[in-house]
Amino acid sequence: MRFSPPVLQSLDGSFRHLKTPLVDAPPAQRDPAVIETVSAMLLDIERRGMDAVLDAARRLDRYEGGDVELTAEQIATSGDRLPADLRAAIDLGGERTRAFAQEQRSHLQDFETELVPGLVTGVKYVPVSRVGAYLPAGRFPLTASAFMTVGVAKQAGVPTVIACTPPQPNGGANDAVVYAAHVSGVDRVFVLGGVQALAAMAYGLLGELPIDMLVGAGNAFVAEAKRQLFGTVAIDLLAGPSEVAVLADETADPILVAADLLGQAEHGPNSPAALVTTSEQLGRAVIAEVERQLPTLSTESICGPAWRDYGSVTVADDRETAAALMDDLAPEHLEVITADDAWYHERLLNYGSIFLGAWSTVAYSDKGMAGTNHVLPTAGGAKHSAGLSVSRFLKPLTYQRIAEAATPELADAVQVISDSEGMAAHSATATLRTARLS
């Protein structure tokens, strides 16, 4: 998440940096060693199938034999092993995400229209048949990931959704992650991690046909596997380290702004956190507040390097410049905390998801409570792409039904264009129909 020099040079307004990232590297930089490792693993799995998957599981996940699939009973009873408050929170997150996805789906309607007499066209929304979801459970088990992937796919009408999640130190799955998948409607769950999990789903090695689409976050190896498997299957998006940006003015509380920046920096030591503000006083107060809050966090060893190496604070002289700077950053998560949030909401165009007002923290979406999806574009991807939603699991299939009465105008135009291109067979498909007009 970096400013683009050409865009900065084109801005009419002025700005200045109070803090810049120490690391000047592409945010989604691809490691050649990761690429090579993933390529070798995928080739081995493609050649040797499940034997290679289990070999990788032994080497990387401490797999010691036995069935990698959880039974239906293990899935259904996963919530019984959770504290009551955690189970209730997962139930709430699943319900909120499901409700938002249902509302999105209700606005994606099949339609049919007669463009001219005899020329009927339309769209049918058809879900993909099989989805594979990767549910991370490494340094932090991302409990809400199942809501966003499994749950939203099910609300889109996907018949079969399977999931893989890496084993815990005891060799089993994380119960909270499995329970979140259960309340989201998952069909089958496998205790497999990393590249081998994605390959097993994509190549149809888990007692299912190959899946049509891979979704879900993961580490650099998972992201690279998705990139290399794209084409064999569809993917949701290629996401890098989690990002947050806050756009604030003098009315914002520096304590809350600092807390929200650190809340996303906690995802990893290379997670960018940026503040763009129209108040230098606020900018300096937030920098001081971040330094005050850091020692109080048990995850300081993660948040600290992320803020030091990838954090930034920029002061804009006016709100138009602040909005232009933020659109250039195109952050994954964008918080707006100003005296006129509505103006910024109307003006801003590039973000994965926006959080308006001081009461709207990113964590509410991260954990599934806001209902919106947290699988979002990073590294400037919000300039051209949106996050995961029910629409991503649906194919808008077009159709046309043409009557004889509409043929002369269509056929004559197709003949003219096809002849000009030298495409005789295309021309013939039209002229043969013209010849058959009654």
C-alpha positions in Angstrom: 0.0 0.0 0.0 2.1 2.9 -1.4 1.5 6.2 -3.0 2.1 6.3 -6.8 4.6 9.0 -7.7 2.8 9.9 -11.0 -0.4 10.4 -9.1 1.2 12.5 -6.4 2.8 14.7 -9.0 -0.6 15.3 -10.6 -2.4 16.5 -7.4 -3.5 20.1 -7.3 -3.3 20.3 -3.5 -0.3 20.0 -1.3 0.6 17.5 1.4 3.5 16.3 3.6 4.6 13.2 5.3 5.0 12.9 9.1 6.0 9.3 8.9 6.9 7.1 5.9 7.5 3.4 5.7 11.1 2.2 6.4 10.8 -0.7 4.0 10.5 0.4 0.4 9.4 -2.8 -1.3 6.4 -3.9 -3.2 3.7 -4.9 -0.7 2.9 -8.1 -2.4 6.5 -8.9 -3.4 6.8 -12.4 -4.7 9.6 -14.5 -3.2 11.4 -16.6 -5.8 12.0 -19.3 -3.2 8.3 -19.5 -2.5 7.4 -19.7 -6.2 9.9 -22.5 -6.7 8.7 -24.5 -3.7 5.1 -24.2 -4.7 5.8 -25.1 -8.3 7.6 -28.3 -7.2 4.9 -29.3 -4.8 2.1 -28.8 -7.3 3.9 -30.8 -10.0 4.6 -33.6 -7.5 0.9 -33.7 -6.4 -0.3 -33.6 -10.0 1.9 -36.6 -10.8 1.5 -38.7 -7.7 -1.9 -37.6 -6.4 -2.9 -38.3 -2.8 0.4 -40.0 -2.0 2.2 -36.7 -2.6 -0.4 -34.8 -0.6 0.1 -37.1 2.5 3.9 -36.9 2.1 3.6 -33.1 2.3 1.3 -33.4 5.2 3.8 -35.6 7.1 6.6 -33.2 6.3 4.8 -29.9 7.0 1.8 -30.6 9.2 3.1 -33.5 11.4 0.5 -35.9 9.9 1.0 -39.3 11.4 -1.5 -41.4 9.4 -5.3 -41.9 9.5 -8.2 -40.3 7.8 -7.7 -36.6 7.1 -11.5 -36.0 6.8 -13.5 -35.1 9.8 -16.6 -37.2 10.3 -20.1 -35.6 10.2 -20.3 -36.1 14.0 -17.0 -34.4 14.6 -18.1 -31.4 12.6 -21.5 -31.2 14.2 -20.2 -31.5 17.8 -17.3 -29.1 17.3 -19.3 -26.3 19.1 -19.8 -28.5 22.1 -16.1 -28.2 22.9 -16.1 -24.4 22.9 -16.8 -22.0 25.7 -20.4 -20.8 25.6 -19.6 -17.2 24.9 -17.3 -18.1 22.0 -20.0 -20.4 20.5 -22.6 -17.6 20.9 -20.3 -15.1 19.1 -19.7 -17.6 16.3 -23.4 -18.1 15.9 -23.9 -14.4 15.8 -21.2 -13.8 13.2 -22.5 -16.6 11.0 -26.0 -15.2 11.1 -25.0 -11.7 10.3 -22.8 -12.7 7.4 -25.6 -15.0 6.1 -28.2 -12.2 6.4 -26.0 -9.7 4.4 -25.3 -12.3 1.7 -29.0 -13.2 1.4 -29.8 -9.5 0.9 -27.1 -9.2 -1.8 -28.4 -12.3 -3.6 -31.9 -10.9 -3.6 -30.7 -8.0 -5.7 -29.1 -10.2 -8.3 -32.2 -11.0 -10.4 -32.6 -13.0 -13.6 -34.0 -10.8 -16.4 -35.2 -11.0 -19.9 -35.8 -8.1 -22.4 -36.9 -7.8 -26.0 -34.4 -5.3 -27.5 -36.3 -5.1 -30.7 -39.3 -7.1 -31.9 -38.2 -10.7 -32.2 -34.8 -10.3 -30.5 -35.1 -11.5 -26.9 -32.1 -11.5 -24.6 -31.6 -12.2 -20.9 -29.4 -13.3 -18.0 -29.7 -16.2 -15.7 -27.6 -16.3 -12.5 -26.3 -19.8 -12.0 -24.0 -20.8 -9.1 -20.8 -22.6 -9.7 -21.1 -26.3 -8.8 -18.2 -27.0 -6.4 -16.2 -24.6 -4.1 -13.1 -25.4 -2.0 -12.5 -23.1 1.0 -9.2 -22.8 2.8 -9.7 -21.9 6.4 -6.5 -20.6 8.0 -5.6 -21.7 11.6 -1.9 -20.9 11.9 -0.5 -18.1 14.1 -4.0 -16.8 14.5 -7.0 -19.1 13.7 -9.2 -16.9 11.5 -12.5 -18.1 12.9 -14.7 -15.8 10.7 -13.1 -16.9 7.5 -15.7 -19.7 7.1 -18.5 -17.2 7.3 -17.0 -15.3 4.3 -16.2 -18.2 2.1 -18.3 -21.3 3.0 -21.3 -19.3 4.2 -21.5 -16.8 1.4 -21.0 -19.6 -1.2 -23.9 -21.5 0.3 -26.1 -18.4 0.2 -25.2 -18.0 -3.5 -26.6 -21.5 -4.0 -23.4 -23.5 -4.4 -24.4 -27.2 -4.0 -21.1 -28.5 -2.7 -18.6 -26.6 -0.5 -15.7 -28.4 1.0 -13.1 -27.0 3.3 -9.5 -27.6 4.4 -7.9 -26.3 7.6 -4.4 -27.0 8.9 -4.0 -29.3 11.9 -3.2 -27.9 15.3 -0.2 -29.1 17.4 -2.3 -32.0 18.7 -3.0 -33.1 15.1 -6.7 -32.2 15.2 -8.6 -29.3 13.7 -9.3 -26.0 15.5 -12.8 -26.5 17.0 -13.8 -22.9 16.6 -12.8 -22.8 12.9 -14.7 -26.1 12.3 -17.8 -24.9 14.2 -17.8 -21.7 12.1 -17.7 -23.9 9.0 -20.5 -26.0 10.4 -22.9 -23.1 11.1 -22.0 -21.8 7.6 -23.2 -25.0 6.0 -20.0 -26.7 5.0 -20.4 -30.2 3.4 -17.1 -31.8 4.2 -14.0 -30.7 6.2 -10.5 -32.0 5.8 -7.6 -31.5 8.2 -5.0 -30.5 5.6 -2.9 -27.3 5.4 -1.1 -25.2 2.9 -0.3 -26.0 -0.7 -1.2 -29.6 -0.4 -4.7 -28.7 0.7 -5.4 -26.4 -2.2 -3.9 -28.9 -4.7 -6.0 -31.8 -3.3 -9.2 -29.8 -3.7 -8.2 -28.5 -7.2 -7.2 -31.8 -8.5 -10.1 -33.8 -7.1 -8.1 -36.0 -4.7 -10.5 -35.9 -1.7 -13.2 -38.2 -2.8 -14.9 -35.3 -4.7 -14.7 -34.1 -8.3 -12.2 -31.3 -8.8 -13.6 -28.1 -7.3 -14.4 -25.2 -9.7 -13.3 -22.4 -7.4 -10.7 -21.9 -4.6 -11.4 -19.3 -1.9 -9.9 -18.2 1.4 -6.8 -16.4 2.8 -3.5 -17.9 3.7 0.2 -17.4 4.0 2.6 -16.6 1.1 2.7 -20.3 0.0 -1.1 -20.5 -0.1 -1.3 -17.2 -2.1 1.3 -18.5 -4.5 -0.5 -21.8 -4.9 -3.7 -20.0 -5.7 -1.9 -17.9 -8.3 -0.4 -21.0 -10.0 -3.7 -23.0 -9.8 -5.7 -20.1 -11.3 -6.9 -21.3 -14.7 -7.2 -24.9 -13.5 -9.8 -23.4 -11.1 -11.2 -20.0 -10.5 -10.0 -18.1 -7.4 -11.5 -15.3 -5.3 -8.5 -12.9 -5.4 -4.8 -12.8 -4.8 -4.4 -11.1 -1.4 -1.2 -9.9 0.2 -0.7 -8.7 3.8 -3.8 -7.2 5.4 -4.0 -3.4 5.1 -5.8 -0.6 6.9 -6.0 3.1 6.2 -7.7 5.8 8.2 -8.9 9.1 6.8 -9.5 11.5 9.7 -9.7 15.2 10.5 -9.3 17.2 13.7 -12.5 15.8 15.2 -11.2 12.3 15.4 -10.0 10.7 18.6 -6.3 9.9 18.3 -6.7 7.0 20.8 -9.2 5.3 18.6 -7.3 6.0 15.4 -4.1 4.6 16.8 -6.0 1.5 18.2 -7.5 0.8 14.8 -4.2 1.2 13.0 -2.6 -1.3 15.4 -5.6 -3.6 15.1 -4.8 -4.4 11.5 -1.0 -4.2 11.9 -1.6 -7.2 14.3 -2.2 -9.4 11.2 1.5 -9.6 10.5 4.8 -7.8 10.7 4.4 -6.7 7.0 0.8 -5.4 7.3 0.7 -1.7 6.2 -1.2 0.9 8.3 -1.7 4.4 6.9 -3.2 7.6 8.2 -4.2 10.4 5.9 -5.4 13.5 7.8 -6.2 17.1 7.3 -4.9 17.9 10.8 -1.2 17.9 11.5 -2.0 18.1 15.2 -4.0 14.8 14.9 -1.3 13.2 12.9 1.3 13.9 15.5 -1.0 12.8 18.3 -1.7 9.5 16.6 2.0 8.8 16.2 2.5 9.4 19.9 -0.5 7.4 20.8 0.7 4.4 18.7 4.0 4.4 20.6 2.1 4.6 23.9 -0.3 1.7 23.1 2.3 -0.7 21.6 3.9 -1.8 24.9 0.4 -2.6 26.3 -0.3 -5.2 23.5 0.7 -8.9 23.9 1.2 -8.8 20.1 3.7 -5.9 20.2 6.3 -8.1 18.4 4.0 -8.2 15.4 2.3 -4.8 15.5 5.6 -2.9 16.3 7.6 -4.0 13.2 4.5 -3.6 11.0 4.1 0.0 12.2 7.8 0.8 12.1 8.4 -0.7 8.7 5.1 -0.2 6.8 3.2 2.5 8.8 2.7 6.0 7.3 1.1 9.3 8.3 0.4 12.0 5.7 -1.1 15.4 6.2 -3.2 17.0 3.4 -3.9 20.7 3.2 -7.6 20.2 2.3 -10.1 17.4 2.1 -10.0 17.2 -1.7 -6.3 16.3 -1.5 -6.9 13.9 1.3 -9.5 12.1 -0.7 -7.3 11.9 -3.8 -4.4 10.6 -1.7 -6.6 7.9 -0.3 -8.0 6.9 -3.7 -4.4 6.5 -4.8 -3.6 4.2 -1.8 -6.7 2.1 -2.6 -6.6 0.3 0.8 -8.1 -3.0 1.6 -9.9 -1.6 4.7 -10.7 2.2 4.9 -12.0 4.0 8.0 -13.4 7.5 7.6 -13.6 9.5 10.9 -14.4 13.1 10.1 -17.0 15.8 10.6 -18.4 15.1 7.2 -18.2 11.3 6.5 -20.9 11.5 3.9 -18.9 13.9 1.7 -16.0 11.4 1.7 -18.3 8.4 1.2 -19.6 10.1 -1.9 -16.2 11.1 -3.2 -14.0 8.1 -2.5 -13.9 5.3 -5.1 -11.0 2.9 -4.4 -11.2 0.7 -1.3 -12.1 -2.9 -0.4 -14.6 -2.0 2.3 -15.3 1.3 4.0 -16.0 1.9 7.6 -17.8 5.2 8.2 -17.7 7.0 11.6 -15.9 6.5 14.8 -18.1 3.7 15.9 -17.2 1.6 12.8 -14.0 -0.3 13.4 -12.6 -2.8 10.9 -12.5 -5.6 13.6 -16.4 -5.7 13.4 -16.1 -7.0 9.8 -12.9 -9.0 10.5 -14.8 -11.1 13.0 -18.0 -11.4 10.9 -20.2 -9.2 13.1 -20.9 -6.5 10.5 -22.1 -9.0 7.9 -19.9 -7.7 5.1 -17.1 -9.8 3.6 -13.5 -9.5 4.8 -11.9 -11.2 1.8 -10.8 -8.0 0.0 -8.3 -6.8 -2.6 -4.9 -5.6 -1.3 -1.8 -3.9 -2.9 -3.9 -1.4 -4.9 -6.2 -4.1 -6.2 -9.2 -2.0 -5.1 -8.6 0.3 -8.0 -10.0 -2.4 -10.3 -11.5 -5.2 -8.2 -14.0 -5.7 -5.4 -14.0 -8.1 -2.6 -15.6 -11.5 -2.3 -19.4 -11.6 -2.4 -22.3 -13.8 -3.5 -21.9 -12.4 -7.0 -18.4 -14.0 -7.3 -20.0 -17.5 -6.9 -22.6 -16.8 -9.5 -22.2 -17.0 -13.3 -24.4 -14.4 -15.1 -25.2 -16.6 -18.1 -26.6 -14.7 -21.1 -29.0 -16.1 -23.6 -30.8 -15.0 -26.8 -33.9 -16.1 -28.6 -34.4 -14.7 -32.0 -37.5 -14.9 -34.1 -37.8 -15.0 -37.9 -39.1 -11.5 -38.0 -35.9 -10.1 -36.5 -33.6 -12.0 -38.9 -33.3 -9.7 -41.9 -31.8 -6.7 -40.0 -29.5 -9.0 -38.0 -28.4 -11.2 -40.9 -27.7 -8.3 -43.3 -25.5 -6.5 -40.8 -23.6 -9.7 -39.8 -23.1 -10.4 -43.5 -21.6 -6.9 -44.1 -19.3 -7.1 -41.2 -18.2 -10.7 -41.8 -17.5 -10.0 -45.5 -15.4 -7.0 -44.6 -13.4 -9.2 -42.3 -13.0 -12.0 -44.8 -14.9 -14.5 -42.5 -16.9 -16.4 -45.1 -18.2 -19.0 -42.7 -19.6 -16.4 -40.4 -21.3 -14.6 -43.3 -22.8 -17.9 -44.5 -24.5 -18.5 -41.1 -26.4 -15.3 -41.7 -27.1 -15.5 -45.4 -28.3 -19.1 -45.2 -31.0 -17.9 -42.8 -31.9 -15.0 -45.0 -32.4 -17.5 -47.9 -34.8 -19.5 -45.7 -37.1 -16.6 -44.8 -40.7 -17.4 -45.6 
